[in-house]
Structure formats: structure tokens, C-alpha cells
Amino acid sequence: MKSFSYKYEINGLDEDGEKIPDIPVVYLVLETKRGRAKGPAILDTGFDGGIYSNIQIVRILEGLKPVKTKRIENPLYEPVICEIFKVKASLTHPKLNRNIPLGEVNVYVPVEPEYLSDEVLVGREIINKLELKLNGTWVKVELPKV
């Protein structure tokens, strides 16, 4: 079984000085004809889709044609209209020189730029294909054999 372990990202303190729970992340490589994006992505079981984009991902999608447009629910705003792109994705590790291919995934890009996130989110379209072990400090991700 192919696997990586990732240390949680530290989330800091809230306005009252209380510790905010740290964030489970994975590292992704996304590839298109226009380029490549690499970096951390938050595991978000509240997001139905594959990957919710940030500006770095938008740059490698410029000029490409979305496969469809879809309205998604955002708990902080009204529904958000997104273009969906098919992108080749892999898990990677910042300290290792290898990847675990995930195949083609759906990348959701909001049509309105104000809905772009600073962080990249990995949703259940991808999470549900992985075996995850979370302990508050480390995420162990395994890609089961099919």
C-alpha cells in the first residue's frame, strides 16, 4: 500500500489567546498543459467536491476550458457558482522525492474571485478514496490497492 505521513499545520491562537486546533493537511501536485502547482491542502470533510482552488491553481488553469459549471453550497456565503476543471493530481511530500498518483480529479474554481480561498481544500470526492488515520498531530494517508 502506498502511503505518506504529514504533520498537522499549526493554527495558532484565537483573539482570546486560546489555542485553535491544528489542521490536518496533505501535499498535492496538480498538473495541466499550462503548468504545475504544488503545496499543502487542508482535508475538509465538509466540502463535497474534489479540490477547491486558490489563486496559484487558477494560474495553471488559465485558458483551459471547464468541463462544466456547478453551484455549490458555502456555509459562510450564499451558494457559489464554480467552474469545474479536470486536472491530473498526485499526493506528494515536501521532504521526499516521490508521488502517489490520484488520477484525474475535479478542481472547483469560483466564478466570482472574492470566493477564492487562501488555502486549497481537499473534499470528499478525494478523501473517500483514501484511508486516513488522524491523531491530532499526524495524518497518515494510504491509497488502497484497487
Biotite code that builds the C-alpha atoms (Angstrom):
import biotite.structure as struc

atoms = struc.array([
    struc.Atom([0.000, 0.000, 0.000], chain_id="A", res_id=1, res_name="MET", atom_name="CA", element="C"),
    struc.Atom([1.336, 3.439, -0.908], chain_id="A", res_id=2, res_name="LYS", atom_name="CA", element="C"),
    struc.Atom([1.383, 5.954, 1.954], chain_id="A", res_id=3, res_name="SER", atom_name="CA", element="C"),
    struc.Atom([2.654, 9.260, 3.313], chain_id="A", res_id=4, res_name="PHE", atom_name="CA", element="C"),
    struc.Atom([2.547, 10.803, 6.786], chain_id="A", res_id=5, res_name="SER", atom_name="CA", element="C"),
    struc.Atom([2.094, 14.549, 7.187], chain_id="A", res_id=6, res_name="TYR", atom_name="CA", element="C"),
    struc.Atom([2.466, 16.730, 10.282], chain_id="A", res_id=7, res_name="LYS", atom_name="CA", element="C"),
    struc.Atom([-0.565, 18.921, 11.048], chain_id="A", res_id=8, res_name="TYR", atom_name="CA", element="C"),
    struc.Atom([-0.231, 22.641, 10.271], chain_id="A", res_id=9, res_name="GLU", atom_name="CA", element="C"),
    struc.Atom([-0.178, 24.770, 13.417], chain_id="A", res_id=10, res_name="ILE", atom_name="CA", element="C"),
    struc.Atom([-3.237, 27.016, 13.548], chain_id="A", res_id=11, res_name="ASN", atom_name="CA", element="C"),
    struc.Atom([-2.190, 29.430, 16.313], chain_id="A", res_id=12, res_name="GLY", atom_name="CA", element="C"),
    struc.Atom([-4.350, 31.301, 18.794], chain_id="A", res_id=13, res_name="LEU", atom_name="CA", element="C"),
    struc.Atom([-7.753, 32.949, 18.595], chain_id="A", res_id=14, res_name="ASP", atom_name="CA", element="C"),
    struc.Atom([-8.462, 36.548, 19.651], chain_id="A", res_id=15, res_name="GLU", atom_name="CA", element="C"),
    struc.Atom([-8.838, 35.424, 23.297], chain_id="A", res_id=16, res_name="ASP", atom_name="CA", element="C"),
    struc.Atom([-5.425, 33.754, 23.271], chain_id="A", res_id=17, res_name="GLY", atom_name="CA", element="C"),
    struc.Atom([-6.860, 30.237, 23.232], chain_id="A", res_id=18, res_name="GLU", atom_name="CA", element="C"),
    struc.Atom([-5.232, 27.599, 21.044], chain_id="A", res_id=19, res_name="LYS", atom_name="CA", element="C"),
    struc.Atom([-7.090, 26.826, 17.818], chain_id="A", res_id=20, res_name="ILE", atom_name="CA", element="C"),
    struc.Atom([-6.947, 23.114, 16.881], chain_id="A", res_id=21, res_name="PRO", atom_name="CA", element="C"),
    struc.Atom([-4.187, 22.335, 14.389], chain_id="A", res_id=22, res_name="ASP", atom_name="CA", element="C"),
    struc.Atom([-5.125, 21.497, 10.782], chain_id="A", res_id=23, res_name="ILE", atom_name="CA", element="C"),
    struc.Atom([-4.796, 18.113, 9.031], chain_id="A", res_id=24, res_name="PRO", atom_name="CA", element="C"),
    struc.Atom([-3.129, 18.647, 5.654], chain_id="A", res_id=25, res_name="VAL", atom_name="CA", element="C"),
    struc.Atom([-1.759, 16.680, 2.714], chain_id="A", res_id=26, res_name="VAL", atom_name="CA", element="C"),
    struc.Atom([0.548, 17.880, -0.052], chain_id="A", res_id=27, res_name="TYR", atom_name="CA", element="C"),
    struc.Atom([-0.620, 17.832, -3.662], chain_id="A", res_id=28, res_name="LEU", atom_name="CA", element="C"),
    struc.Atom([0.857, 18.215, -7.117], chain_id="A", res_id=29, res_name="VAL", atom_name="CA", element="C"),
    struc.Atom([-1.628, 19.352, -9.777], chain_id="A", res_id=30, res_name="LEU", atom_name="CA", element="C"),
    struc.Atom([-0.671, 19.309, -13.455], chain_id="A", res_id=31, res_name="GLU", atom_name="CA", element="C"),
    struc.Atom([-2.228, 20.784, -16.596], chain_id="A", res_id=32, res_name="THR", atom_name="CA", element="C"),
    struc.Atom([-0.946, 21.623, -20.075], chain_id="A", res_id=33, res_name="LYS", atom_name="CA", element="C"),
    struc.Atom([-0.254, 25.144, -18.752], chain_id="A", res_id=34, res_name="ARG", atom_name="CA", element="C"),
    struc.Atom([1.792, 24.247, -15.706], chain_id="A", res_id=35, res_name="GLY", atom_name="CA", element="C"),
    struc.Atom([2.147, 22.658, -12.340], chain_id="A", res_id=36, res_name="ARG", atom_name="CA", element="C"),
    struc.Atom([1.099, 23.666, -8.813], chain_id="A", res_id=37, res_name="ALA", atom_name="CA", element="C"),
    struc.Atom([2.447, 22.080, -5.639], chain_id="A", res_id=38, res_name="LYS", atom_name="CA", element="C"),
    struc.Atom([1.671, 22.681, -1.987], chain_id="A", res_id=39, res_name="GLY", atom_name="CA", element="C"),
    struc.Atom([-0.365, 21.923, 1.121], chain_id="A", res_id=40, res_name="PRO", atom_name="CA", element="C"),
    struc.Atom([-4.107, 21.284, 1.062], chain_id="A", res_id=41, res_name="ALA", atom_name="CA", element="C"),
    struc.Atom([-6.499, 21.085, 4.009], chain_id="A", res_id=42, res_name="ILE", atom_name="CA", element="C"),
    struc.Atom([-8.529, 17.899, 4.450], chain_id="A", res_id=43, res_name="LEU", atom_name="CA", element="C"),
    struc.Atom([-12.120, 19.197, 4.539], chain_id="A", res_id=44, res_name="ASP", atom_name="CA", element="C"),
    struc.Atom([-14.867, 16.611, 5.039], chain_id="A", res_id=45, res_name="THR", atom_name="CA", element="C"),
    struc.Atom([-17.427, 19.419, 4.766], chain_id="A", res_id=46, res_name="GLY", atom_name="CA", element="C"),
    struc.Atom([-16.575, 20.024, 1.092], chain_id="A", res_id=47, res_name="PHE", atom_name="CA", element="C"),
    struc.Atom([-18.445, 17.709, -1.292], chain_id="A", res_id=48, res_name="ASP", atom_name="CA", element="C"),
    struc.Atom([-16.100, 18.267, -4.242], chain_id="A", res_id=49, res_name="GLY", atom_name="CA", element="C"),
    struc.Atom([-12.553, 17.244, -5.146], chain_id="A", res_id=50, res_name="GLY", atom_name="CA", element="C"),
    struc.Atom([-10.300, 20.293, -4.781], chain_id="A", res_id=51, res_name="ILE", atom_name="CA", element="C"),
    struc.Atom([-11.349, 23.874, -4.011], chain_id="A", res_id=52, res_name="TYR", atom_name="CA", element="C"),
    struc.Atom([-8.897, 26.218, -5.699], chain_id="A", res_id=53, res_name="SER", atom_name="CA", element="C"),
    struc.Atom([-6.688, 29.072, -4.580], chain_id="A", res_id=54, res_name="ASN", atom_name="CA", element="C"),
    struc.Atom([-5.073, 31.667, -6.887], chain_id="A", res_id=55, res_name="ILE", atom_name="CA", element="C"),
    struc.Atom([-1.973, 29.520, -7.600], chain_id="A", res_id=56, res_name="GLN", atom_name="CA", element="C"),
    struc.Atom([-4.169, 26.772, -9.032], chain_id="A", res_id=57, res_name="ILE", atom_name="CA", element="C"),
    struc.Atom([-6.186, 29.284, -11.064], chain_id="A", res_id=58, res_name="VAL", atom_name="CA", element="C"),
    struc.Atom([-2.946, 30.310, -12.802], chain_id="A", res_id=59, res_name="ARG", atom_name="CA", element="C"),
    struc.Atom([-2.359, 26.790, -14.192], chain_id="A", res_id=60, res_name="ILE", atom_name="CA", element="C"),
    struc.Atom([-5.976, 26.636, -15.399], chain_id="A", res_id=61, res_name="LEU", atom_name="CA", element="C"),
    struc.Atom([-5.965, 29.935, -17.329], chain_id="A", res_id=62, res_name="GLU", atom_name="CA", element="C"),
    struc.Atom([-7.064, 29.433, -20.918], chain_id="A", res_id=63, res_name="GLY", atom_name="CA", element="C"),
    struc.Atom([-8.340, 25.898, -20.301], chain_id="A", res_id=64, res_name="LEU", atom_name="CA", element="C"),
    struc.Atom([-11.978, 25.025, -20.807], chain_id="A", res_id=65, res_name="LYS", atom_name="CA", element="C"),
    struc.Atom([-14.021, 23.846, -17.802], chain_id="A", res_id=66, res_name="PRO", atom_name="CA", element="C"),
    struc.Atom([-15.918, 20.568, -18.176], chain_id="A", res_id=67, res_name="VAL", atom_name="CA", element="C"),
    struc.Atom([-18.983, 22.074, -16.501], chain_id="A", res_id=68, res_name="LYS", atom_name="CA", element="C"),
    struc.Atom([-20.329, 24.719, -14.154], chain_id="A", res_id=69, res_name="THR", atom_name="CA", element="C"),
    struc.Atom([-21.906, 23.802, -10.833], chain_id="A", res_id=70, res_name="LYS", atom_name="CA", element="C"),
    struc.Atom([-23.456, 25.608, -7.882], chain_id="A", res_id=71, res_name="ARG", atom_name="CA", element="C"),
    struc.Atom([-22.038, 24.546, -4.521], chain_id="A", res_id=72, res_name="ILE", atom_name="CA", element="C"),
    struc.Atom([-23.176, 25.408, -1.027], chain_id="A", res_id=73, res_name="GLU", atom_name="CA", element="C"),
    struc.Atom([-20.831, 27.557, 1.030], chain_id="A", res_id=74, res_name="ASN", atom_name="CA", element="C"),
    struc.Atom([-21.635, 27.762, 4.765], chain_id="A", res_id=75, res_name="PRO", atom_name="CA", element="C"),
    struc.Atom([-20.260, 31.318, 5.029], chain_id="A", res_id=76, res_name="LEU", atom_name="CA", element="C"),
    struc.Atom([-21.880, 32.810, 1.918], chain_id="A", res_id=77, res_name="TYR", atom_name="CA", element="C"),
    struc.Atom([-24.768, 32.249, -0.413], chain_id="A", res_id=78, res_name="GLU", atom_name="CA", element="C"),
    struc.Atom([-24.363, 29.416, -2.957], chain_id="A", res_id=79, res_name="PRO", atom_name="CA", element="C"),
    struc.Atom([-21.208, 29.813, -5.069], chain_id="A", res_id=80, res_name="VAL", atom_name="CA", element="C"),
    struc.Atom([-21.057, 29.141, -8.823], chain_id="A", res_id=81, res_name="ILE", atom_name="CA", element="C"),
    struc.Atom([-17.894, 27.204, -9.750], chain_id="A", res_id=82, res_name="CYS", atom_name="CA", element="C"),
    struc.Atom([-16.298, 26.101, -12.977], chain_id="A", res_id=83, res_name="GLU", atom_name="CA", element="C"),
    struc.Atom([-15.044, 22.534, -12.763], chain_id="A", res_id=84, res_name="ILE", atom_name="CA", element="C"),
    struc.Atom([-11.793, 21.507, -14.439], chain_id="A", res_id=85, res_name="PHE", atom_name="CA", element="C"),
    struc.Atom([-10.299, 18.018, -14.788], chain_id="A", res_id=86, res_name="LYS", atom_name="CA", element="C"),
    struc.Atom([-6.701, 18.006, -13.554], chain_id="A", res_id=87, res_name="VAL", atom_name="CA", element="C"),
    struc.Atom([-4.053, 15.313, -13.068], chain_id="A", res_id=88, res_name="LYS", atom_name="CA", element="C"),
    struc.Atom([-3.300, 15.067, -9.334], chain_id="A", res_id=89, res_name="ALA", atom_name="CA", element="C"),
    struc.Atom([-0.822, 13.283, -7.082], chain_id="A", res_id=90, res_name="SER", atom_name="CA", element="C"),
    struc.Atom([-0.063, 13.196, -3.400], chain_id="A", res_id=91, res_name="LEU", atom_name="CA", element="C"),
    struc.Atom([3.480, 14.291, -2.670], chain_id="A", res_id=92, res_name="THR", atom_name="CA", element="C"),
    struc.Atom([5.626, 15.009, 0.362], chain_id="A", res_id=93, res_name="HIS", atom_name="CA", element="C"),
    struc.Atom([7.674, 18.176, 0.955], chain_id="A", res_id=94, res_name="PRO", atom_name="CA", element="C"),
    struc.Atom([10.723, 16.173, 2.106], chain_id="A", res_id=95, res_name="LYS", atom_name="CA", element="C"),
    struc.Atom([10.561, 13.155, -0.203], chain_id="A", res_id=96, res_name="LEU", atom_name="CA", element="C"),
    struc.Atom([11.140, 12.846, -3.921], chain_id="A", res_id=97, res_name="ASN", atom_name="CA", element="C"),
    struc.Atom([8.159, 10.687, -4.889], chain_id="A", res_id=98, res_name="ARG", atom_name="CA", element="C"),
    struc.Atom([4.479, 10.996, -5.710], chain_id="A", res_id=99, res_name="ASN", atom_name="CA", element="C"),
    struc.Atom([1.401, 8.827, -5.330], chain_id="A", res_id=100, res_name="ILE", atom_name="CA", element="C"),
    struc.Atom([-0.851, 9.357, -8.385], chain_id="A", res_id=101, res_name="PRO", atom_name="CA", element="C"),
    struc.Atom([-4.531, 10.068, -7.708], chain_id="A", res_id=102, res_name="LEU", atom_name="CA", element="C"),
    struc.Atom([-5.500, 10.264, -11.377], chain_id="A", res_id=103, res_name="GLY", atom_name="CA", element="C"),
    struc.Atom([-7.821, 12.922, -12.758], chain_id="A", res_id=104, res_name="GLU", atom_name="CA", element="C"),
    struc.Atom([-9.700, 14.956, -10.158], chain_id="A", res_id=105, res_name="VAL", atom_name="CA", element="C"),
    struc.Atom([-12.280, 17.738, -10.239], chain_id="A", res_id=106, res_name="ASN", atom_name="CA", element="C"),
    struc.Atom([-10.962, 21.201, -9.372], chain_id="A", res_id=107, res_name="VAL", atom_name="CA", element="C"),
    struc.Atom([-13.631, 23.734, -8.396], chain_id="A", res_id=108, res_name="TYR", atom_name="CA", element="C"),
    struc.Atom([-12.904, 27.366, -9.245], chain_id="A", res_id=109, res_name="VAL", atom_name="CA", element="C"),
    struc.Atom([-15.405, 30.005, -8.131], chain_id="A", res_id=110, res_name="PRO", atom_name="CA", element="C"),
    struc.Atom([-16.589, 32.248, -10.972], chain_id="A", res_id=111, res_name="VAL", atom_name="CA", element="C"),
    struc.Atom([-16.509, 35.266, -8.624], chain_id="A", res_id=112, res_name="GLU", atom_name="CA", element="C"),
    struc.Atom([-12.901, 35.924, -7.470], chain_id="A", res_id=113, res_name="PRO", atom_name="CA", element="C"),
    struc.Atom([-13.973, 37.036, -3.978], chain_id="A", res_id=114, res_name="GLU", atom_name="CA", element="C"),
    struc.Atom([-14.881, 33.403, -3.238], chain_id="A", res_id=115, res_name="TYR", atom_name="CA", element="C"),
    struc.Atom([-11.341, 32.144, -3.910], chain_id="A", res_id=116, res_name="LEU", atom_name="CA", element="C"),
    struc.Atom([-9.770, 30.685, -0.799], chain_id="A", res_id=117, res_name="SER", atom_name="CA", element="C"),
    struc.Atom([-6.267, 31.382, 0.500], chain_id="A", res_id=118, res_name="ASP", atom_name="CA", element="C"),
    struc.Atom([-5.988, 27.664, 1.208], chain_id="A", res_id=119, res_name="GLU", atom_name="CA", element="C"),
    struc.Atom([-6.551, 24.705, -1.071], chain_id="A", res_id=120, res_name="VAL", atom_name="CA", element="C"),
    struc.Atom([-9.226, 22.324, 0.204], chain_id="A", res_id=121, res_name="LEU", atom_name="CA", element="C"),
    struc.Atom([-9.430, 18.589, -0.467], chain_id="A", res_id=122, res_name="VAL", atom_name="CA", element="C"),
    struc.Atom([-13.020, 17.379, -0.288], chain_id="A", res_id=123, res_name="GLY", atom_name="CA", element="C"),
    struc.Atom([-14.853, 14.089, -0.055], chain_id="A", res_id=124, res_name="ARG", atom_name="CA", element="C"),
    struc.Atom([-14.581, 13.264, -3.793], chain_id="A", res_id=125, res_name="GLU", atom_name="CA", element="C"),
    struc.Atom([-10.925, 12.504, -2.978], chain_id="A", res_id=126, res_name="ILE", atom_name="CA", element="C"),
    struc.Atom([-10.990, 11.830, 0.792], chain_id="A", res_id=127, res_name="ILE", atom_name="CA", element="C"),
    struc.Atom([-13.436, 8.945, 0.379], chain_id="A", res_id=128, res_name="ASN", atom_name="CA", element="C"),
    struc.Atom([-10.927, 7.142, -1.880], chain_id="A", res_id=129, res_name="LYS", atom_name="CA", element="C"),
    struc.Atom([-8.178, 7.280, 0.752], chain_id="A", res_id=130, res_name="LEU", atom_name="CA", element="C"),
    struc.Atom([-7.520, 5.558, 4.052], chain_id="A", res_id=131, res_name="GLU", atom_name="CA", element="C"),
    struc.Atom([-6.799, 8.252, 6.627], chain_id="A", res_id=132, res_name="LEU", atom_name="CA", element="C"),
    struc.Atom([-5.525, 7.970, 10.189], chain_id="A", res_id=133, res_name="LYS", atom_name="CA", element="C"),
    struc.Atom([-5.581, 11.224, 12.139], chain_id="A", res_id=134, res_name="LEU", atom_name="CA", element="C"),
    struc.Atom([-4.288, 11.608, 15.691], chain_id="A", res_id=135, res_name="ASN", atom_name="CA", element="C"),
    struc.Atom([-4.180, 15.373, 16.250], chain_id="A", res_id=136, res_name="GLY", atom_name="CA", element="C"),
    struc.Atom([-0.503, 15.648, 15.284], chain_id="A", res_id=137, res_name="THR", atom_name="CA", element="C"),
    struc.Atom([-0.040, 13.444, 12.213], chain_id="A", res_id=138, res_name="TRP", atom_name="CA", element="C"),
    struc.Atom([-2.146, 12.410, 9.229], chain_id="A", res_id=139, res_name="VAL", atom_name="CA", element="C"),
    struc.Atom([-1.279, 9.048, 7.709], chain_id="A", res_id=140, res_name="LYS", atom_name="CA", element="C"),
    struc.Atom([-2.675, 8.747, 4.186], chain_id="A", res_id=141, res_name="VAL", atom_name="CA", element="C"),
    struc.Atom([-2.809, 5.420, 2.399], chain_id="A", res_id=142, res_name="GLU", atom_name="CA", element="C"),
    struc.Atom([-4.021, 4.779, -1.111], chain_id="A", res_id=143, res_name="LEU", atom_name="CA", element="C"),
    struc.Atom([-5.590, 1.311, -1.077], chain_id="A", res_id=144, res_name="PRO", atom_name="CA", element="C"),
    struc.Atom([-4.781, -1.116, -3.866], chain_id="A", res_id=145, res_name="LYS", atom_name="CA", element="C"),
    struc.Atom([-7.667, -1.483, -6.296], chain_id="A", res_id=146, res_name="VAL", atom_name="CA", element="C"),
])
